[in-house]
Amino acid sequence: MNQRILGLLTLAAFATSCDSEQPPIGCPVQSLEWAATYKPKGTSACPIKAGEQIGILKFSTPSGDERLSLKPATLAALDALDPERLSYSLGALAKESDAEGFCSATNVAVAEKHTPASDGVAAQDIIYRWDNVRVLALPQAPGTQLVADLEYTENGCTAQYEVWAMWPGDVDCQGVTGGPDDSLCQSATVINPDFAVTCDPTQMRCVPAKRPPSLE
């Protein structure tokens, strides 16, 4: 075979192999409003925790480390009644994804609010303990899905959950009859069409249909 032709074929094969490999994307995290659904783990006498929005934010420290902030709506709603305690948890975020395409957040701090009874409103004691927080970092889902374990305590009753969350978290999916309508999630133009999504009936927002990666 002509050496020039052989060289061109080799170059073409090399270019094709390069195109088939996706370069690392680091650990992106979309901000700010995510929608989370809570999946009970084990048995518990506590009321099942309703789905909610979580404010999720990634930022860099002056030293170059990455941090992940998780601020559940339940705690944020108590800021005015308990301003001394933080309503968000901070953890150290990895800079590269693992073999499964997830970026882990470690050493995530406990977040809690404790409010006294006042004006007919009952006292509230709410504690979030996060573990195994992982943000999906795949080219088709760059920092837009999250899975985590949560120990949630409300007024002395503690339950365990697996949390499935996605961004954007503000897509309303209440149907014309007042109930959840999955088709509104599946047709929403702001949601990645690769996502497998469903309507969470406790908050009427679109959430992952399965444990992340929740992809079709």
N, C-alpha and C positions, 0 to 999 in steps of 0.2 A: 504494500500500500504506500502511496505517495506520502512522504514524511510531512508535507504541509497539511494534507488532508487529515492525517493521523493527529497532528497537533491541534487542528481545529476541533476534531471530535472530542479530544481529551479536554480542551478548554470548555466546550459546551457541556460535557458531563459534569465538570467541576462547578460550573455556574448553576446547573440544575440542582446539584446536591446542596449548594449554599442556599438557594432560594427556598428549599424545602425545610430548612431549619430556622425556627424562630429565635431571634436573639433574646437574651434575658431582658426583662422589663423592670427589674428591681421590685419594689414593693409599693406600688401606687395605692392610694386610698382616696376614693371620691368623698367629697364633703357636700352637704352636712347632714341632711335629714335622711335617715335610713328607717325602714319599716322592719320590725322584728316579730316573729311568731315564736311562742314558747311551747316546747314539747316536753311534757312531764316525763321524768325518769323515775322508775320504781313506784312505790305506793306512798301516799301521803294523805293525811286528813285535812290538809290546808285547801282552801279554795284555789282553783286553778288560775294561775296568773294570766291575765288577758294580754294580748299582743299590744305593742306600743311602738311609738317612734323613739329612736335613739339618735342623739347627735354624735356623730363619729368624725373625728378630726385627726389628721396626721400633721406633725410639725417637727422641725429639726431644732436641736439645742445648739448653743454657741460652740460646743465641742464637736458637733457633727453627728451626734447620736440622733436616732429617730424615736419619736414618742407617739403613742396612740392614746387618744382620749375617748372615753365612752360616757355619754351623759343621757341616761334614760329619762323619758318624760315624767315618770312617776316621781323621781327625785327633783327634777327641775321645777315641778309644780309646788314643791315645798320650800323653795328658796326663800320666799318672803317670811315664812314662819320660822325658819331655822337658817339664818344667813351665815352663821359661824362655820357650819360644816359644808364641805364641797359636795356638789351634786354630781360630780364626775369622777371617774377612775382613770388613772394614768398608768401606762405600762410601756416597757421597752419594746420597740418594734424592730424586727429583723430588717436587714437591707436587701436580702436576696431571698427568693422563695425556695422551699424544699423540693424534694423529688416529686411530690404530688401537686406542686404548683400553689402552695399556701405559704403565706408569710405569718410567722407566729409573733404574738405579743406576750411577753413574759413579765413576771413580777407585777401583775396588774393590782393596783391598790384597791382596798375595800372602800366603798362609798356608802354613806348612810345619812339618814335624816331622822331626827327625833323631835317631834313637835308636841306641845302641851294641848290639852283640850281647851277650847275657847269659843264663845258665841255659839254654843250648840254643836260645834264640830269636834268629833272625837279625837283623842290623842293619836298620833301616828309614830310608829317605830318601824322604819324600813331600812333593810340592809341588803346590798348587792355584793356578792363575792364571786368574781369572775375567775375562770380557769380555762386553759386550753383554747385561748382566743386565737383564731386563725382567719386571715383575710385572703380570699382567692386572688391570685395574681397570674392569670392566664391571658394570652392575647385576646381571646374572645370575651373575657370577663376581667378587665384590669382594675382590681380594687373595688368591685361592685357587689361582692357577696361575702358573707361572713358566717362562720359557725363557731360556737363557743359553749362551754358548760357554765351554768349559773346556779349558785346556791342563793335562793331568795328567801329572806325572812321578813314577814309582815306581822307586827304585833305579837311576836313570840312564836309564830308558827313558821317552820322552815321546810322548804321543798326544793327539790333538785330539778333542773330543766336543761335541755339542750336548746340552744338559741340558734335559729336560722334567720338571717337578716339580709336585706338587699337594698341597693341604691338604684334609682331614686325611691324615696320612701314616702312620697306625697301623692301617689296615684290612687284616687278614689275609685272604689269598685262597688258602690252600693247601687243595686239594680232598681228598676222602676217600681218593683213591688216592695222595696225597702230592705230586701235581703241581699246577700252577697251574690255577685255575678262574675264568675270566672272569665267570661268572654270579654269583659271590659279590661281585664289585665292582659289577656292574650292579644287584644287589638290595639293596646296603648302604644302610640308611636314613640313615646319617650322611654319605653322599656326595650332593652336589647332583645331582638327577635330570637336569639339563641337561648334565652332563658326559659325554663319551665316554671311557670308562675301560677298562683292561685289567689283567691280573695280570702283574706283572713276575716271571719265573721265577727270577731270581737272588736275590730277597729275599722273595718271596711276599707282596708288598704291592701294593695298587692304585695305578696310576700313569696319567697321561694316555695315551690310545690314539693320539693324534696330536699334532703340534706345536701347542702352545697358540697361539690359543684352541682347546682340545680340547672342543668342544661338539657335541651331537647335532644 
